[in-house]
Amino acid sequence: MVNEVLDEIRAFNLAYLQVAQRLIRDNHEDAVNRLNISREIAEIVGTLSSSQMVRLASSNMVLCRFRFDAPAFLSVLTHEIPGRSAMRPAPVVACPIP
């Protein structure tokens, strides 16, 4: 069970790093805001080789964190609206980055 969870964390980390790198390479400034990372971290992640990403992803620690610091914000995103079909997603609420 523990090994299975660690394998999932590593796979998640690698997927996150790949998406982050693609965002950074496509639009550096937008990626900094979307990922909520510093320009310096974005520069490093943007230049990682595949083998470096695999090594970094191999950590048993999740490399990203949820940005739902306010319970009220998470509640708004997950709250079901009466009368709304369960199959239709709720609208996305934008949250400015502090």
MIDOSE-1310 file (N, C-alpha, C; in nm, 2 decimals, decimal comma, always signed):
residues 98
mvne	+0,08/-0,12/+0,00/+0,00/+0,00/+0,00/+0,09/+0,13/+0,00; +0,19/+0,13/+0,09/+0,27/+0,25/+0,10/+0,35/+0,27/-0,03; +0,41/+0,16/-0,09/+0,48/+0,17/-0,21/+0,39/+0,22/-0,33; +0,27/+0,17/-0,33/+0,17/+0,21/-0,43/+0,14/+0,36/-0,42
vlde	+0,13/+0,41/-0,30/+0,11/+0,56/-0,28/+0,23/+0,64/-0,33; +0,35/+0,59/-0,29/+0,47/+0,66/-0,33/+0,49/+0,66/-0,48; +0,45/+0,55/-0,55/+0,45/+0,54/-0,69/+0,36/+0,65/-0,75; +0,24/+0,66/-0,69/+0,14/+0,76/-0,74/+0,19/+0,90/-0,72
iraf	+0,26/+0,93/-0,61/+0,32/+1,06/-0,58/+0,42/+1,09/-0,69; +0,51/+1,00/-0,72/+0,61/+1,02/-0,82/+0,55/+1,04/-0,95; +0,45/+0,97/-0,99/+0,39/+0,99/-1,12/+0,32/+1,13/-1,13; +0,26/+1,16/-1,02/+0,19/+1,30/-1,01/+0,30/+1,41/-1,02
nlay	+0,41/+1,39/-0,95/+0,51/+1,49/-0,95/+0,57/+1,51/-1,09; +0,59/+1,40/-1,16/+0,64/+1,41/-1,30/+0,54/+1,48/-1,39; +0,41/+1,44/-1,38/+0,31/+1,50/-1,46/+0,30/+1,65/-1,43; +0,31/+1,69/-1,30/+0,31/+1,83/-1,27/+0,43/+1,91/-1,32
lqva	+0,55/+1,85/-1,31/+0,67/+1,91/-1,37/+0,66/+1,93/-1,52; +0,61/+1,83/-1,59/+0,59/+1,84/-1,73/+0,50/+1,95/-1,77; +0,38/+1,96/-1,70/+0,29/+2,06/-1,73/+0,35/+2,20/-1,70; +0,41/+2,21/-1,58/+0,47/+2,34/-1,54/+0,58/+2,38/-1,64
qrli	+0,66/+2,29/-1,69/+0,76/+2,32/-1,79/+0,70/+2,37/-1,92; +0,60/+2,31/-1,96/+0,53/+2,35/-2,08/+0,47/+2,49/-2,07; +0,40/+2,51/-1,96/+0,35/+2,65/-1,93/+0,46/+2,75/-1,93; +0,57/+2,72/-1,87/+0,68/+2,82/-1,85/+0,74/+2,85/-1,99
rdnh	+0,76/+2,74/-2,07/+0,82/+2,76/-2,20/+0,72/+2,84/-2,30; +0,59/+2,82/-2,28/+0,49/+2,88/-2,37/+0,48/+3,03/-2,33; +0,47/+3,06/-2,20/+0,45/+3,20/-2,16/+0,50/+3,21/-2,01; +0,62/+3,26/-2,00/+0,69/+3,26/-1,87/+0,61/+3,34/-1,77
edav	+0,57/+3,46/-1,80/+0,50/+3,54/-1,70/+0,37/+3,48/-1,66; +0,29/+3,43/-1,76/+0,16/+3,37/-1,73/+0,18/+3,25/-1,64; +0,29/+3,17/-1,66/+0,32/+3,05/-1,59/+0,35/+3,09/-1,44; +0,43/+3,19/-1,42/+0,46/+3,24/-1,29/+0,33/+3,26/-1,21
nrln	+0,24/+3,33/-1,27/+0,11/+3,36/-1,20/+0,03/+3,24/-1,18; +0,01/+3,15/-1,29/-0,07/+3,04/-1,28/-0,02/+2,93/-1,18; +0,11/+2,92/-1,17/+0,17/+2,82/-1,08/+0,20/+2,88/-0,95; +0,19/+3,01/-0,94/+0,23/+3,08/-0,81/+0,37/+3,04/-0,76
isre	+0,46/+3,06/-0,85/+0,60/+3,03/-0,82/+0,68/+3,16/-0,86; +0,80/+3,17/-0,81/+0,89/+3,28/-0,83/+0,94/+3,27/-0,98; +0,99/+3,38/-1,03/+1,05/+3,39/-1,16/+1,18/+3,30/-1,16; +1,25/+3,30/-1,05/+1,37/+3,21/-1,04/+1,34/+3,06/-1,04
iaei	+1,24/+3,02/-0,97/+1,19/+2,88/-0,98/+1,15/+2,85/-1,12; +1,07/+2,94/-1,18/+1,02/+2,92/-1,32/+1,14/+2,90/-1,41; +1,24/+2,98/-1,40/+1,36/+2,97/-1,48/+1,43/+2,83/-1,47; +1,44/+2,79/-1,34/+1,50/+2,66/-1,32/+1,42/+2,54/-1,38
vgtl	+1,29/+2,54/-1,35/+1,20/+2,44/-1,40/+1,19/+2,44/-1,55; +1,20/+2,56/-1,61/+1,19/+2,57/-1,75/+1,31/+2,51/-1,83; +1,42/+2,50/-1,76/+1,54/+2,45/-1,82/+1,59/+2,31/-1,78; +1,50/+2,25/-1,69/+1,53/+2,11/-1,65/+1,53/+2,01/-1,77
sssq	+1,63/+1,92/-1,77/+1,63/+1,81/-1,87/+1,53/+1,71/-1,82; +1,50/+1,61/-1,91/+1,41/+1,51/-1,88/+1,46/+1,42/-1,76; +1,59/+1,39/-1,76/+1,64/+1,31/-1,65/+1,64/+1,39/-1,52; +1,66/+1,52/-1,52/+1,65/+1,60/-1,40/+1,51/+1,60/-1,35
mvrl	+1,41/+1,61/-1,44/+1,27/+1,61/-1,40/+1,24/+1,48/-1,33; +1,28/+1,37/-1,39/+1,26/+1,24/-1,33/+1,32/+1,22/-1,20; +1,44/+1,27/-1,18/+1,51/+1,27/-1,05/+1,43/+1,35/-0,95; +1,39/+1,47/-0,99/+1,32/+1,56/-0,89/+1,18/+1,50/-0,86
assn	+1,12/+1,44/-0,96/+0,98/+1,38/-0,94/+0,99/+1,26/-0,85; +1,11/+1,20/-0,83/+1,12/+1,07/-0,76/+1,11/+1,10/-0,61; +1,10/+1,22/-0,57/+1,08/+1,25/-0,42/+0,96/+1,18/-0,37; +0,96/+1,15/-0,24/+0,84/+1,09/-0,18/+0,75/+1,21/-0,13
mvlc	+0,78/+1,33/-0,16/+0,71/+1,45/-0,12/+0,64/+1,51/-0,24; +0,51/+1,55/-0,23/+0,44/+1,61/-0,34/+0,50/+1,75/-0,36; +0,53/+1,78/-0,49/+0,61/+1,90/-0,52/+0,52/+2,02/-0,53; +0,39/+2,01/-0,54/+0,30/+2,13/-0,55/+0,21/+2,12/-0,43
rfrf	+0,14/+2,23/-0,41/+0,04/+2,23/-0,30/-0,09/+2,30/-0,35; -0,20/+2,27/-0,29/-0,33/+2,33/-0,32/-0,32/+2,47/-0,28; -0,39/+2,56/-0,36/-0,39/+2,70/-0,33/-0,52/+2,74/-0,26; -0,59/+2,64/-0,21/-0,72/+2,66/-0,14/-0,69/+2,69/+0,01
dapa	-0,63/+2,80/+0,04/-0,59/+2,83/+0,18/-0,72/+2,88/+0,25; -0,81/+2,93/+0,19/-0,93/+2,98/+0,25/-1,05/+2,88/+0,24; -1,10/+2,82/+0,35/-1,20/+2,72/+0,34/-1,32/+2,78/+0,26; -1,35/+2,91/+0,27/-1,47/+2,97/+0,20/-1,45/+2,96/+0,05
flsv	-1,33/+2,98/+0,00/-1,30/+2,97/-0,14/-1,32/+2,82/-0,19; -1,28/+2,73/-0,12/-1,29/+2,59/-0,15/-1,44/+2,55/-0,15; -1,51/+2,61/-0,05/-1,66/+2,58/-0,04/-1,73/+2,63/-0,17; -1,70/+2,75/-0,21/-1,76/+2,81/-0,33/-1,74/+2,72/-0,45
lthe	-1,62/+2,67/-0,47/-1,58/+2,59/-0,58/-1,65/+2,45/-0,58; -1,69/+2,40/-0,46/-1,74/+2,27/-0,45/-1,89/+2,27/-0,41; -1,95/+2,38/-0,39/-2,09/+2,39/-0,34/-2,18/+2,36/-0,46; -2,28/+2,27/-0,43/-2,38/+2,24/-0,53/-2,49/+2,34/-0,52
ipgr	-2,53/+2,39/-0,64/-2,63/+2,49/-0,66/-2,77/+2,42/-0,68; -2,87/+2,44/-0,60/-3,00/+2,38/-0,61/-3,05/+2,40/-0,76; -3,10/+2,29/-0,81/-3,16/+2,30/-0,95/-3,06/+2,27/-1,06; -2,93/+2,28/-1,03/-2,83/+2,25/-1,13/-2,81/+2,11/-1,15
samr	-2,80/+2,07/-1,27/-2,78/+1,92/-1,31/-2,65/+1,88/-1,25; -2,64/+1,76/-1,20/-2,52/+1,71/-1,14/-2,41/+1,68/-1,25; -2,46/+1,67/-1,38/-2,37/+1,65/-1,49/-2,30/+1,78/-1,54; -2,36/+1,89/-1,51/-2,30/+2,02/-1,56/-2,21/+2,07/-1,45
papv	-2,09/+2,11/-1,49/-1,99/+2,17/-1,39/-2,04/+2,31/-1,35; -2,01/+2,34/-1,22/-2,03/+2,47/-1,17/-1,93/+2,57/-1,24; -1,97/+2,70/-1,26/-1,88/+2,79/-1,32/-1,76/+2,81/-1,23; -1,64/+2,84/-1,30/-1,52/+2,86/-1,23/-1,51/+3,00/-1,17
vacp	-1,47/+3,01/-1,05/-1,46/+3,14/-0,98/-1,31/+3,18/-0,98; -1,28/+3,29/-1,04/-1,14/+3,34/-1,04/-1,10/+3,39/-0,91; -0,98/+3,36/-0,86/-0,93/+3,41/-0,74/-0,80/+3,49/-0,76; -0,80/+3,62/-0,73/-0,67/+3,69/-0,76/-0,56/+3,63/-0,68
ip	-0,44/+3,64/-0,73/-0,32/+3,59/-0,66/-0,27/+3,71/-0,58; -0,25/+3,68/-0,45/-0,20/+3,79/-0,36/-0,06/+3,84/-0,40
